[in-house]
Amino acid sequence: MHTNASPELIAKVAERLRALGDENRLRLLMRLREGPSSVSTLTEGLGLAQPSVSKHLGVLKQVGLVRARREGNQMIYFVHDASIFDLCTVVCEGVVNHLRDQHQALGLAPATRKED
């Protein structure tokens, strides 16, 4: 983030990060990364209730991560801002490194060299 970011920009960044703070929304994004999908397909594929999927898609749409287009009588959702997956990769790598460090500290895992 830019050090001279406006309060408005910081608020929008925080809103987007909050949207990513839900496991089901992350699961929806990962599924939509595979390709566009309808609410019914997402509901079946993720084992979530239709109202929950619709609510989560609405949050992701509000922060600009997904969009929808009408196909017949269905709305098809797709990833609008794929740069979010770069952030997800960085966060996932950080979590893996943190867990590795914890396991090493507890003597649960052999010491491994982190690749830089």
LUMPASE-110163 format. One line per field, with one value per residue: residue in three letters; x, y, z of N, C-alpha, C in turn. Coordinates in steps of 0.001 Angstrom, whole numbers. Example, Ala and Ser with C-alpha at 12.3 -4.5 7.8 and 13.67 -1.06 7.14 Angstrom:
BEGIN
type: [Ala/Ser]
n.xx: [13190/12850]
n.yy: [-5690/-2250]
n.zz: [7800/7080]
ca.xx: [12300/13670]
ca.yy: [-4500/-1060]
ca.zz: [7800/7140]
c.xx: [13200/12900]
c.yy: [-3300/30]
c.zz: [7800/7870]
END
This chain:
BEGIN
type: [Met/His/Thr/Asn/Ala/Ser/Pro/Glu/Leu/Ile/Ala/Lys/Val/Ala/Glu/Arg/Leu/Arg/Ala/Leu/Gly/Asp/Glu/Asn/Arg/Leu/Arg/Leu/Leu/Met/Arg/Leu/Arg/Glu/Gly/Pro/Ser/Ser/Val/Ser/Thr/Leu/Thr/Glu/Gly/Leu/Gly/Leu/Ala/Gln/Pro/Ser/Val/Ser/Lys/His/Leu/Gly/Val/Leu/Lys/Gln/Val/Gly/Leu/Val/Arg/Ala/Arg/Arg/Glu/Gly/Asn/Gln/Met/Ile/Tyr/Phe/Val/His/Asp/Ala/Ser/Ile/Phe/Asp/Leu/Cys/Thr/Val/Val/Cys/Glu/Gly/Val/Val/Asn/His/Leu/Arg/Asp/Gln/His/Gln/Ala/Leu/Gly/Leu/Ala/Pro/Ala/Thr/Arg/Lys/Glu/Asp]
n.xx: [852/458/2344/1283/-1438/-4841/-7371/-9804/-9045/-7682/-9830/-11315/-9516/-9420/-12077/-12109/-10254/-11624/-13702/-12374/-11968/-13522/-14098/-15857/-16218/-13636/-13471/-15427/-14210/-11941/-13179/-14452/-12234/-11608/-13400/-16285/-19489/-22769/-25083/-26480/-24809/-22518/-23575/-24174/-21608/-20020/-21405/-22992/-25714/-28150/-29024/-26850/-24662/-25466/-25459/-22725/-21550/-22598/-21216/-18580/-18917/-19582/-17152/-15680/-14442/-15703/-17907/-21072/-23011/-25914/-27331/-29699/-32098/-30444/-27873/-24517/-21545/-18261/-14689/-13562/-11373/-8521/-6095/-6279/-5591/-2844/-2339/-3518/-1770/621/-191/-892/1614/2953/1482/2022/4807/4801/3441/5247/7441/6333/5898/8518/9571/8209/9242/8027/8447/10994/13859/13796/15071/14104/13057/14261]
n.yy: [-1164/2228/4726/7220/6917/7776/8386/7403/5498/3700/2828/1447/-583/-1949/-2803/-4623/-6497/-7410/-8708/-10913/-12291/-14474/-17903/-19269/-17421/-17348/-19975/-19873/-18042/-19551/-21642/-20244/-19432/-21534/-21274/-19581/-19700/-20759/-19839/-22078/-24199/-23583/-23823/-26579/-27664/-26723/-27388/-25624/-23618/-22134/-19412/-18549/-18751/-16858/-14527/-14332/-14095/-11638/-9953/-10299/-9294/-6635/-5585/-5683/-8012/-10117/-10512/-10572/-12100/-12303/-15286/-16587/-17550/-17496/-16238/-15859/-16138/-14739/-14359/-11140/-9558/-10862/-10443/-10796/-13357/-13369/-12098/-14003/-16156/-15159/-14819/-17474/-18752/-17450/-18383/-21152/-21106/-20025/-22035/-24126/-23102/-23034/-25778/-26704/-25375/-26656/-29120/-30896/-31259/-31980/-29870/-27751/-26229/-23053/-21975/-19219]
n.zz: [0/-672/1002/1209/1024/713/3243/2291/385/2038/3595/1637/968/3420/3492/1357/2285/4560/3270/2352/4630/5280/5341/3593/1526/516/-394/-2398/-4168/-4913/-6239/-8316/-9628/-11210/-13232/-14688/-13011/-12002/-9360/-8420/-9212/-7746/-5183/-5041/-5539/-3420/-1181/248/1489/-687/-114/1432/-351/-2263/-684/52/-2489/-3180/-1407/-2344/-4877/-4341/-3430/-5697/-6593/-7897/-10701/-12449/-15044/-17053/-18176/-19951/-17683/-15542/-13358/-13994/-12349/-12134/-11764/-11382/-10665/-10907/-9725/-7059/-6441/-6394/-3983/-2296/-2694/-1593/1092/1747/1494/3560/5766/5651/6108/8690/10133/9763/11165/13750/14204/14117/16338/18342/18129/16422/13766/11390/11024/8293/5407/4417/1269/-480]
ca.xx: [0/1206/2431/467/-2802/-5894/-8246/-10828/-8420/-7435/-11119/-11667/-8616/-9900/-13334/-11772/-9623/-12701/-14430/-11564/-11845/-14527/-13692/-16745/-15923/-12387/-13812/-16122/-13214/-11122/-14016/-14645/-10950/-11661/-14236/-17587/-20429/-24060/-25287/-26876/-23616/-21679/-24261/-23952/-20187/-19413/-22218/-23527/-27097/-28272/-28991/-25497/-23848/-25881/-24987/-21275/-21259/-22926/-20104/-17441/-19257/-19544/-15765/-15071/-13685/-16457/-18992/-22054/-23701/-27132/-27420/-31057/-32699/-29433/-26742/-23256/-20538/-16889/-13688/-13326/-10039/-7694/-4905/-6510/-4927/-1462/-2395/-3798/-533/1546/-711/-767/3029/3255/856/2795/6071/4507/3147/6517/8216/5701/6163/9941/9763/7636/9910/7103/8854/12435/14267/13927/15530/13123/13568/14077]
ca.yy: [0/3476/5388/8430/6531/8589/7652/6722/4305/2767/2238/484/-1731/-2679/-3451/-5784/-7499/-8008/-9637/-12127/-12868/-15511/-19140/-19599/-16520/-17830/-21196/-19436/-17481/-20637/-22373/-19385/-19365/-22627/-20831/-19016/-20671/-20277/-20014/-23467/-25045/-23284/-24385/-28029/-27982/-26368/-27882/-24492/-23265/-21122/-18040/-18253/-18515/-15573/-13466/-14223/-13561/-10211/-9268/-10320/-8391/-5268/-5124/-5714/-9231/-10916/-9889/-11543/-11828/-13104/-16272/-17112/-17149/-17654/-15327/-16579/-15346/-14971/-13516/-9879/-9062/-12046/-10097/-11233/-14643/-13066/-11860/-15291/-16940/-14599/-15126/-18922/-19056/-16972/-19296/-22391/-20843/-19842/-23355/-24868/-22570/-23496/-27206/-26849/-24904/-27663/-30397/-31777/-31408/-31782/-28562/-27698/-24919/-22309/-21475/-17767]
ca.zz: [0/-731/2302/1183/656/1333/4154/1502/-185/3140/3944/586/1132/4592/3100/525/3151/5371/2395/2245/5957/5498/4675/2473/408/-82/-1142/-3612/-5083/-5454/-7201/-9489/-10341/-12190/-14328/-14315/-12465/-11494/-7919/-8149/-9333/-6591/-4025/-5066/-5484/-2143/-81/1003/1184/-1738/414/1891/-1546/-2827/218/-76/-3819/-3116/-738/-3264/-5985/-3818/-3316/-7021/-6879/-8872/-11456/-12917/-16307/-17183/-19255/-19810/-16406/-14494/-13255/-13997/-11638/-12564/-11116/-12089/-10334/-10654/-8942/-5688/-6237/-6011/-2542/-1655/-2741/-600/2427/1945/1739/4905/6728/5625/6801/10111/10698/9779/12287/14990/14361/14452/17708/19232/17875/15707/12365/11235/10503/6837/4935/3636/-8/-647]
c.xx: [901/1202/1596/-973/-3810/-6708/-9332/-10279/-8172/-8734/-11541/-10794/-9087/-11194/-13051/-11138/-10656/-13487/-13681/-11447/-12858/-14136/-14562/-16516/-14617/-12638/-14532/-15141/-12366/-11908/-14209/-13345/-10898/-12521/-15572/-18567/-21714/-24136/-25631/-25687/-22680/-22265/-23995/-22491/-19539/-20209/-22744/-24975/-27131/-28282/-27599/-24580/-24186/-25373/-23482/-20864/-21547/-21814/-18905/-17673/-19131/-18120/-14991/-14279/-14381/-17480/-19937/-22610/-24896/-26991/-28766/-31657/-31718/-28416/-25493/-22193/-19142/-15964/-13458/-11903/-9158/-6423/-5055/-5797/-3435/-1386/-2617/-2550/448/1093/-571/676/3445/2688/1637/4116/5869/4233/4413/7367/7652/6015/7619/10196/9249/8298/9047/7521/10362/12733/14428/14350/14445/13781/13266/13996]
c.yy: [1231/4154/6660/8133/7387/7738/6861/5432/3266/2080/1185/-772/-2585/-3427/-4716/-6885/-8169/-9016/-10954/-12869/-13950/-16753/-19460/-18681/-16917/-19086/-20843/-18873/-18581/-21442/-21546/-19202/-20438/-22265/-20310/-20097/-19991/-20502/-21465/-24413/-24826/-23897/-25888/-28370/-27728/-26849/-26788/-24246/-22129/-19703/-17618/-17938/-17155/-14402/-13250/-13678/-12063/-9408/-9188/-9387/-6933/-4726/-5286/-6951/-10140/-10033/-10987/-11100/-12767/-14021/-16962/-16614/-17289/-16523/-16190/-15658/-15731/-14000/-12289/-9373/-10237/-11723/-10527/-12544/-14473/-12847/-13183/-16168/-16456/-14960/-16619/-19313/-18605/-17888/-20608/-22211/-20697/-21191/-24213/-24409/-23042/-24966/-27455/-26454/-25923/-29031/-31389/-32040/-31234/-30407/-28659/-26303/-24285/-21829/-19998/-17414]
c.zz: [0/633/2361/749/1415/2305/3402/903/893/3552/2926/661/2303/4273/2288/1371/4059/4552/2269/3567/6275/4687/3462/1277/-272/-907/-2448/-4633/-5717/-6493/-8465/-10262/-11433/-13393/-13827/-13865/-12004/-9990/-7614/-8243/-8160/-5323/-3929/-4852/-4140/-936/826/615/166/-1185/876/707/-2140/-1990/49/-1440/-3866/-2470/-1681/-4451/-5542/-3751/-4627/-7365/-7880/-9578/-11901/-14263/-16379/-18394/-19098/-18516/-15238/-14528/-13165/-13396/-12114/-11842/-11983/-11868/-9922/-9874/-7485/-5406/-5944/-4508/-1804/-1619/-1690/813/2714/2240/3134/5976/6798/6365/8303/10780/10784/10964/13623/15243/14721/15896/18725/19059/17129/14267/12276/10666/8998/6462/4098/2361/-117/-2083]
END
